[in-house]
């Protein structure tokens, strides 16, 4: 899994929102933060909540199940600074959002 995968049209993910996308069978949370796109693992490490369905505030997403918060640019839990979800590269080419999961940082301690 080293190739870029088109996951959405940029216009379909408004600023301040997120969504769950599928990249080669892996669920990824995609966010638009003021026009900059970021992608992290969709599964919250607490209880597996869908981060892509969480509330976005600036560069922070709050898990809809139990309120754990993560910085979408780093994958780091903003409350502890010790827990992390994987981050993936995201880019926009020709109005299409693309994600590459090959370079994701593993979950766990930074």
Secondary structure, DSSP 4 states (H G I P E B T S, - for coil): --S-EEEEEGGGS-TTEEEEEEETTEEEEEEEETTEEEEEESB-TTT--BGGGSEEETTEEE-TTT--EEETTT-BBTTTSS-B--EEEEEEETTEEEEE-TTPPPSS--
